[in-house]
């Protein structure tokens, strides 16, 4: 592994501004969006707690993803069905105080969770700007969080962010999130140098980390014994999607088509190796045969993969690539609708087997299915 350069801290360098995010317009499938809306309405009815501003049975980082998906849906439909949710949410209320001390307490050392929150804050900001509303509080808090996490990069294992404040583990997802967040920041705030610098550092470190295996899939992280080699742990779907979305965003800034090649090594490996009958299947998704079910974190992973593929295609902005993945996105949407959805329009944890395949139903599984519908509405068959 190559020795790293130091990550560039944004502290006292970046300033939050009312940026004009790049929103790439594509056609949307009205029928699929209607299905997505039904799922979103059920998710809110079954799980949303207006008193706490959280999802019952959710967690901070999965709530961030659910909020991101709701705002993706509204940006796709041009409607405001859930326009009040962000300001009612715990994350949205917290965003009104962009101080470092506030967000240090909320993040509580969970560096990966913090970066999911940044993505949600920026998506909410995209929506508010599109509606002519002020997004300053959301942008300022996203900047504060970014600055906090920038300080978690050091030279152990040649670079990379730590997974947590205790500095016990360097893993794939935290650094893949750093890539997508930094590259997206470079798009949204093109005059602010640290974002692009950090995105390039993140990818160079990931590429040389050894965490991508010979099959093209990213394992969970590095060993913790000081040798800093691939630990061979699970190749979760969300790892594969997040890194691809980050590479797509970095390509949008740099124009380096090698980044798209690298992304599609992993996307194609996911489709080949992490599916059952062409439907995404997590290694923990064995409920259909009476086996294990995915835990509270893992239940949302497949939806993150579909969202990430949507974001990748947004940034690649190439009709041939859209066509390459369109059918697969359509298959996920169909499986969610025909296999994973119950009579109330709630989506379960299993997509690959009929009759919800022994699914459990939680706000994370519902949000995951919602993401699959939204991605297919944009890039799947109609």
KAJO-V157019 format. One record per run of one state. SS is the DSSP state (hx for helix, st for strand, lp for the rest). FROM is the first residue (numbers start at 1). LEN is the number of residues. If there is no record, write none. Layout:
# KAJO-V157019
SS_FROM_LEN ; SS_FROM_LEN
This chain:
# KAJO-V157019
lp_1_29 ; hx_30_18 ; st_48_2 ; lp_50_4 ; st_54_2 ; lp_56_4 ; hx_60_18 ; lp_78_7 ; hx_85_4 ; lp_89_1 ; hx_90_6 ; lp_96_4 ; hx_100_8 ; lp_108_2 ; st_110_1 ; hx_111_20 ; lp_131_5 ; hx_136_15 ; lp_151_2 ; st_153_1 ; lp_154_2 ; hx_156_3 ; lp_159_2 ; st_161_1 ; lp_162_2 ; st_164_1 ; lp_165_6 ; st_171_1 ; hx_172_17 ; lp_189_4 ; hx_193_17 ; lp_210_2 ; st_212_1 ; lp_213_5 ; st_218_1 ; lp_219_2 ; st_221_2 ; lp_223_7 ; st_230_1 ; lp_231_6 ; hx_237_18 ; lp_255_3 ; hx_258_16 ; lp_274_1 ; st_275_2 ; lp_277_2 ; st_279_2 ; lp_281_6 ; hx_287_3 ; lp_290_8 ; hx_298_19 ; lp_317_2 ; hx_319_22 ; st_341_1 ; lp_342_5 ; st_347_1 ; lp_348_7 ; hx_355_4 ; lp_359_4 ; hx_363_17 ; lp_380_3
